[in-house]
Amino acid sequence: MKIHSLAGYAHGAFWKVLALLAKAAFVFLIIPRLADGVFGGYSLASTVTMLVAVGLSLGALDSLPVFARGRQAVERSLAPLFHLVLIATGLCLAAHAILGGIVPIAAAVAASNLSYLILSGILRSSRPHYYELLINLPTPLFVGLCAIFRSPDLEGLLLLFALANLAVVIGIGAWSGLLSASSRRQRTYSAAIARRLLRTGNIKSMSAILLLVDFRALILVPGILFATVPADTLAMALTLAEAVWQLGMVVVNRNYSRYCAGIGTLGDSIRTASLLLTGFVLLGCAFIWLPIPFTIRRFDWQLIGWALLFFAAMIGLLELRYFFWSRGQYDYQIVITQVLIVVLQVLIVAMLPEKFWLRASALMALGGTVALLAHLQRSKHDLSIPAGPPKIART
C-alpha cells in the first residue's frame, strides 16, 4: 500500500474518531438532559428528512463522482446544482424564522442534508479529504451547539442540526472554490447533468434509501407494520454498531474515489471486503463471548456484538457495491439484494421473538455476503472502466 494511501486513511480515521467521540458525548451528556420524547422525535425526524433528501438527490452522492472522475473542471461545472440547493435551504430557514413550527424546520433540515449530498458527490472523486470533513465535522459542531443551548426542544434540536450542517457545507464549499459565480456554460452543463440524473439516478437513489432501511429495518418495521416499539437496547445496539461501521467506511469511501479514477480491480475489492468483514466479525465475537466487567444502562454487550456481525456483512456488500458502481455494472442486482435484506428482516420480525431479531438478521446477512465473496473469488474477472466523463450534448 502506498504512503499517500496510508496518509489518506489516517486522515479519514482521525476525523471519523472525532465524530464518534462527539456522538458518545451526545449519548452520555446531551440525551439525558432532553425532555421525554424529544430524542425519539428527533430520531424519527432526522431519519425521515434524510430519506427525503436522498430521494430528491437522485443518487447524486454516488453518481456525481462517476460523472466527474476526478476532473476539477467538471466539478466546477456541477457547482450550480449546489448553489440552487443552498438557496432552497436559506428560504426554508427564513420560513421557519418567520412562521416557526416543525414543518419549516424539518424542510430546512432536509434541504441542508440535500446540500451536503450534492457537495459530497461533487468533491468525492478528486478530493476525498473534503468529503471526509463533510461527513464528520457537522457532528462535533452539532454536539457543541447542544451543549451551549442547554436542553433544546425538538424544534431547537432540529434547528441546531441544520445550522451545524449548513455551516460545514458552506465553509467547505467556499474552501474548495465552489461558491464563486457560475458561468452560463456551467449552468447549462449542470442542467444537463440534472436531466441525466432524472433519467438514470433513480437506481442509486433507491439504493441509498434502501441502505437506510436495511440498517434500521428492525426499528422501522415493528413500528410501521406491527405497531410495536422495540426495546431501547436494540436501538442502542444498532446505533453503536453503525457508529463503528462508519469508521470502517473510511476505507470504503477512499476506495470508491480510487475506483472512480480507474484505479483498482475486482480482486482488490474482494480482498478489502474480506478484510473488513473479518475485522468486524472478530470484534462482534469479542462482544458476544468475552465477559465485559461493567454495565451501562441500555447497553446489552451481546446484542451489540450481533449488531456488529450484521454490519460486518453490510460493509462487505458496500465495498463491492461501490466497485461495481464505478464500473457501471449490476445496478439492478445491487438494489434487488438490498430489497431482499429488507424482506428477510420483515419475515424475521413477523416470525420470531424480539430477542432473536438481530442475531437472525446478522447470521442471514453474513452467510449471504460470505457466499457472494466466495462466488466472486471463484469467477473473478476485472472490469474495464469507461474512459473520461460522460458526454453531455451542447444546448
C-alpha positions as MATLAB code, in Angstrom:
seq = 'MKIHSLAGYAHGAFWKVLALLAKAAFVFLIIPRLADGVFGGYSLASTVTMLVAVGLSLGALDSLPVFARGRQAVERSLAPLFHLVLIATGLCLAAHAILGGIVPIAAAVAASNLSYLILSGILRSSRPHYYELLINLPTPLFVGLCAIFRSPDLEGLLLLFALANLAVVIGIGAWSGLLSASSRRQRTYSAAIARRLLRTGNIKSMSAILLLVDFRALILVPGILFATVPADTLAMALTLAEAVWQLGMVVVNRNYSRYCAGIGTLGDSIRTASLLLTGFVLLGCAFIWLPIPFTIRRFDWQLIGWALLFFAAMIGLLELRYFFWSRGQYDYQIVITQVLIVVLQVLIVAMLPEKFWLRASALMALGGTVALLAHLQRSKHDLSIPAGPPKIART';
ca = [
       0.000    0.000    0.000;
       1.370    3.399   -0.966;
       2.355    6.026    1.600;
      -0.191    8.576    0.312;
      -2.936    5.944    0.640;
      -1.985    5.309    4.269;
      -1.964    9.056    4.926;
      -5.422    9.338    3.358;
      -6.819    6.537    5.509;
      -5.232    8.115    8.605;
      -6.824   11.479    7.747;
     -10.249    9.873    7.371;
      -9.824    7.795   10.532;
      -8.860   10.852   12.595;
     -11.992   12.792   11.650;
     -14.173    9.712   11.996;
     -12.875    9.073   15.524;
     -13.568   12.713   16.391;
     -17.142   12.309   15.130;
     -17.558    9.086   17.128;
     -16.328   10.791   20.313;
     -18.837   13.582   19.683;
     -21.624   11.011   19.266;
     -20.574    9.387   22.533;
     -20.750   12.784   24.251;
     -24.217   13.297   22.772;
     -25.395    9.906   24.098;
     -23.977   10.294   27.604;
     -24.179   14.053   28.175;
     -26.865   15.601   25.957;
     -29.639   12.991   25.687;
     -30.110   12.657   29.494;
     -30.839   16.422   29.654;
     -33.550   16.333   26.987;
     -37.229   16.229   27.916;
     -39.077   12.935   27.480;
     -39.916   12.212   23.868;
     -37.571   14.834   22.387;
     -34.866   12.398   21.348;
     -37.410    9.929   19.967;
     -38.981   12.706   17.900;
     -35.564   13.857   16.752;
     -34.560   10.306   15.702;
     -37.736    9.933   13.666;
     -37.486   13.419   12.120;
     -33.801   13.027   11.238;
     -34.451    9.666    9.582;
     -37.423   10.969    7.569;
     -35.647   14.171    6.468;
     -32.593   12.195    5.353;
     -34.820    9.817    3.387;
     -36.454   12.839    1.690;
     -33.052   14.351    0.903;
     -31.714   11.090   -0.505;
     -34.813   10.721   -2.685;
     -34.531   14.276   -4.011;
     -30.800   13.897   -4.659;
     -31.458   11.171   -7.275;
     -28.307    9.340   -6.217;
     -26.052   12.408   -6.584;
     -23.726   11.284   -3.775;
     -22.749    8.188   -5.738;
     -23.463    9.296   -9.323;
     -21.622   12.635   -9.434;
     -18.192   11.086   -8.650;
     -18.642    8.855  -11.700;
     -19.524   11.896  -13.833;
     -16.569   13.938  -12.530;
     -13.979   11.113  -12.391;
     -11.552   13.362  -10.515;
     -11.680   16.247  -13.015;
     -11.932   19.536  -11.139;
     -13.088   21.400  -14.256;
     -16.120   19.105  -14.368;
     -16.671   19.632  -10.639;
     -16.802   23.404  -11.135;
     -19.391   22.876  -13.879;
     -21.548   20.986  -11.364;
     -21.431   23.815   -8.798;
     -24.723   25.466   -9.943;
     -26.604   22.408   -8.646;
     -25.049   23.078   -5.236;
     -25.901   26.792   -5.405;
     -29.554   26.040   -6.141;
     -29.890   23.755   -3.111;
     -28.202   26.313   -0.842;
     -30.762   28.926   -1.911;
     -33.592   26.488   -1.119;
     -32.071   25.828    2.329;
     -31.898   29.532    3.071;
     -35.543   30.014    2.071;
     -36.616   27.176    4.412;
     -34.683   28.697    7.314;
     -36.251   32.090    6.587;
     -39.718   30.499    6.572;
     -39.009   28.946    9.970;
     -37.762   32.248   11.364;
     -40.985   33.956   10.242;
     -43.576   31.241   10.820;
     -41.997   28.823   13.294;
     -43.351   25.302   13.551;
     -41.962   21.853   12.904;
     -42.677   21.700    9.151;
     -40.418   24.619    8.029;
     -37.512   23.483   10.197;
     -37.907   19.874    9.022;
     -37.825   21.180    5.439;
     -34.671   23.155    6.302;
     -33.032   20.006    7.696;
     -33.952   18.064    4.550;
     -32.582   20.867    2.340;
     -29.336   21.087    4.345;
     -28.957   17.307    4.019;
     -29.521   17.647    0.278;
     -26.841   20.368    0.042;
     -24.433   18.029    1.850;
     -25.225   15.166   -0.554;
     -24.740   17.335   -3.661;
     -21.464   18.881   -2.468;
     -20.157   15.487   -1.308;
     -20.882   13.985   -4.703;
     -19.094   16.850   -6.475;
     -15.924   16.626   -4.362;
     -15.788   12.918   -3.689;
     -13.786   11.670   -6.670;
     -10.935   14.202   -6.641;
     -10.869   15.471   -3.058;
     -11.948   12.667   -0.708;
     -10.398   14.525    2.250;
     -13.051   17.232    1.809;
     -15.711   14.539    1.678;
     -14.464   13.131    4.994;
     -14.671   16.586    6.558;
     -18.206   16.981    5.219;
     -19.471   13.763    6.750;
     -17.684   14.137   10.102;
     -17.427   17.813   11.099;
     -21.180   18.507   11.484;
     -21.439   16.030   14.376;
     -18.984   17.674   16.832;
     -20.296   21.111   15.836;
     -23.888   19.991   16.457;
     -22.995   18.458   19.839;
     -21.115   21.627   20.803;
     -24.167   23.750   19.969;
     -26.363   21.392   22.007;
     -24.015   21.852   24.978;
     -24.202   25.642   24.660;
     -28.005   25.784   24.250;
     -28.932   23.516   27.130;
     -31.930   21.168   26.842;
     -33.382   22.336   23.497;
     -36.847   21.204   22.466;
     -37.482   19.245   19.266;
     -37.594   22.340   17.029;
     -34.456   23.696   18.669;
     -32.628   20.394   18.208;
     -33.506   20.268   14.520;
     -32.521   23.930   14.059;
     -29.124   23.308   15.662;
     -28.581   20.303   13.403;
     -29.479   22.299   10.275;
     -27.194   25.196   11.265;
     -24.254   22.888   12.057;
     -24.681   21.004    8.795;
     -25.060   24.198    6.762;
     -22.035   25.882    8.377;
     -19.776   22.983    7.394;
     -21.251   22.734    3.889;
     -20.811   26.465    3.195;
     -17.321   26.512    4.702;
     -16.052   23.594    2.626;
     -17.872   24.851   -0.458;
     -16.048   28.173   -0.132;
     -12.728   26.488    0.708;
     -12.943   24.267   -2.367;
     -13.764   27.206   -4.652;
     -17.321   26.111   -5.468;
     -19.165   29.191   -4.200;
     -17.970   31.578   -6.884;
     -20.407   32.793   -9.533;
     -21.021   30.253  -12.280;
     -20.897   30.856  -15.993;
     -23.704   30.229  -18.464;
     -21.826   27.210  -19.796;
     -21.527   25.728  -16.308;
     -25.231   26.256  -15.682;
     -26.005   24.547  -18.985;
     -23.813   21.586  -18.029;
     -25.436   21.345  -14.582;
     -28.889   21.364  -16.156;
     -27.826   18.564  -18.493;
     -26.488   16.519  -15.556;
     -29.734   17.138  -13.630;
     -31.728   15.808  -16.585;
     -29.480   12.770  -16.759;
     -29.961   12.141  -13.033;
     -33.717   12.326  -13.547;
     -33.385    9.577  -16.165;
     -30.709    7.382  -14.595;
     -30.254    8.436  -10.965;
     -33.307    6.657   -9.601;
     -31.451    3.371   -9.133;
     -28.696    4.862   -6.966;
     -31.218    6.983   -5.078;
     -33.329    3.903   -4.403;
     -30.220    2.036   -3.266;
     -29.292    4.834   -0.843;
     -32.828    4.849    0.612;
     -32.789    1.076    0.907;
     -29.460    1.300    2.733;
     -31.075    3.387    5.469;
     -33.958    0.928    5.633;
     -31.554   -2.045    5.704;
     -29.765   -0.565    8.705;
     -32.897    0.380   10.645;
     -35.447   -2.180    9.492;
     -35.595   -3.791   12.933;
     -36.665   -0.386   14.306;
     -38.895    0.784   11.434;
     -40.705   -2.462   10.565;
     -42.175   -3.175   14.035;
     -43.477    0.387   14.343;
     -44.856    0.692   10.799;
     -46.253   -2.808   10.211;
     -46.937   -4.155   13.679;
     -47.476   -1.025   15.829;
     -44.876   -2.121   18.390;
     -41.858   -0.267   19.732;
     -38.620   -2.288   20.025;
     -36.624   -2.183   23.243;
     -34.159    0.666   23.783;
     -31.350   -1.909   23.992;
     -31.976   -2.954   20.377;
     -31.972    0.650   19.136;
     -28.812    1.410   21.103;
     -27.040   -1.719   19.789;
     -27.771   -0.744   16.193;
     -26.757    2.870   16.835;
     -23.395    1.932   18.351;
     -22.641   -0.711   15.718;
     -23.487    1.799   12.983;
     -21.028    4.249   14.558;
     -18.253    1.615   14.384;
     -19.325    0.795   10.804;
     -18.756    4.434    9.866;
     -15.133    4.072   10.973;
     -14.696    1.141    8.578;
     -16.371    3.138    5.823;
     -13.321    5.424    5.731;
     -11.599    2.667    3.748;
     -14.646    2.016    1.534;
     -15.153    5.695    0.676;
     -11.469    6.190   -0.126;
     -11.567    3.135   -2.350;
     -14.600    4.458   -4.224;
     -12.665    7.627   -5.065;
      -9.851    5.454   -6.450;
     -12.228    3.194   -8.368;
     -13.909    6.206   -9.990;
     -10.456    7.336  -11.167;
      -9.895    3.930  -12.795;
      -7.563    2.557  -10.110;
      -8.084   -0.924   -8.653;
      -9.517   -4.260   -9.737;
     -12.271   -6.597   -8.638;
      -9.635   -8.661   -6.848;
      -8.639   -5.595   -4.803;
     -12.265   -5.001   -3.870;
     -12.802   -8.628   -2.845;
      -9.716   -8.549   -0.621;
     -10.774   -5.285    1.009;
     -14.330   -6.560    1.606;
     -12.983   -9.790    3.100;
     -10.584   -7.971    5.437;
     -13.230   -5.518    6.641;
     -15.764   -8.303    7.145;
     -13.234  -10.372    9.118;
     -12.330   -7.437   11.352;
     -15.965   -6.689   12.185;
     -16.694  -10.381   12.806;
     -13.786  -10.693   15.262;
     -14.916   -7.539   17.094;
     -18.510   -8.749   17.206;
     -17.487  -12.177   18.532;
     -15.448  -10.464   21.265;
     -18.571   -8.603   22.434;
     -20.642  -11.807   22.312;
     -18.289  -14.230   24.036;
     -15.850  -12.251   26.186;
     -17.077  -11.179   29.645;
     -17.265   -7.392   29.969;
     -16.864   -6.496   33.659;
     -19.159   -3.456   33.783;
     -22.668   -2.496   32.770;
     -24.126    0.681   31.270;
     -27.813    1.500   31.192;
     -29.442    0.417   27.885;
     -26.242   -1.359   26.772;
     -26.528   -5.084   26.036;
     -22.988   -6.132   25.113;
     -24.017   -9.373   23.399;
     -26.653   -7.562   21.377;
     -24.041   -5.020   20.300;
     -21.884   -7.958   19.177;
     -24.671   -9.324   16.987;
     -25.219   -5.853   15.551;
     -21.516   -5.725   14.654;
     -21.876   -9.062   12.833;
     -24.767   -7.597   10.832;
     -22.696   -4.544    9.921;
     -19.784   -6.836    9.005;
     -21.969   -8.221    6.224;
     -23.148   -4.758    5.180;
     -19.673   -3.227    4.919;
     -18.536   -6.119    2.732;
     -21.529   -5.617    0.439;
     -20.969   -1.856    0.283;
     -17.330   -2.264   -0.749;
     -18.448   -4.470   -3.642;
     -21.345   -2.122   -4.469;
     -19.011    0.841   -4.890;
     -16.592   -1.107   -7.072;
     -19.347   -2.249   -9.426;
     -20.893    1.229   -9.490;
     -17.550    2.716  -10.559;
     -17.612    0.266  -13.490;
     -21.261    0.907  -14.351;
     -22.213   -2.695  -13.559;
     -25.012   -4.562  -11.741;
     -27.141   -1.570  -10.641;
     -30.385   -3.567  -10.576;
     -28.809   -6.601   -8.940;
     -27.492   -4.411   -6.124;
     -30.944   -2.939   -5.491;
     -32.555   -6.402   -5.575;
     -30.040   -7.610   -2.980;
     -30.906   -4.692   -0.692;
     -34.633   -5.350   -1.114;
     -34.018   -8.984   -0.189;
     -32.250   -7.895    3.022;
     -35.301   -5.811    3.980;
     -37.723   -8.624    3.142;
     -35.754  -11.097    5.264;
     -35.829   -8.699    8.214;
     -39.593   -8.229    7.809;
     -40.034  -12.010    7.921;
     -37.764  -12.256   10.950;
     -39.758   -9.607   12.826;
     -43.039  -11.305   11.887;
     -41.983  -14.847   12.825;
     -39.510  -14.626   15.727;
     -39.487  -13.142   19.240;
     -37.701   -9.810   19.530;
     -34.671  -11.274   21.320;
     -33.828  -13.267   18.157;
     -34.339  -10.486   15.594;
     -30.806   -9.160   15.495;
     -28.952  -12.458   15.648;
     -31.119  -13.968   12.888;
     -30.623  -10.882   10.695;
     -26.873  -10.970   11.321;
     -26.489  -14.664   10.510;
     -28.536  -14.441    7.305;
     -26.751  -11.315    6.046;
     -23.343  -12.680    6.988;
     -23.967  -16.025    5.329;
     -25.151  -14.358    2.124;
     -22.167  -11.989    1.988;
     -19.616  -14.748    2.558;
     -21.262  -16.844   -0.167;
     -21.151  -13.868   -2.567;
     -17.475  -13.205   -1.859;
     -16.642  -16.874   -2.411;
     -18.553  -16.876   -5.711;
     -16.817  -13.712   -6.945;
     -13.423  -15.099   -5.959;
     -14.030  -18.252   -7.986;
     -15.251  -16.381  -11.071;
     -13.055  -13.313  -10.658;
     -12.570  -11.070  -13.658;
     -11.505   -7.439  -13.971;
     -13.983   -4.983  -15.405;
     -12.970   -2.178  -17.695;
     -13.776    1.391  -16.690;
     -15.375    3.877  -19.082;
     -12.904    6.496  -20.253;
     -13.456   10.110  -19.264;
     -16.556   11.903  -18.004;
     -19.918   11.298  -19.647;
     -20.670   13.211  -22.813;
     -23.300   15.900  -22.454;
     -24.966   17.291  -25.526;
     -24.447   21.026  -26.009;
     -27.537   23.170  -25.983;
];
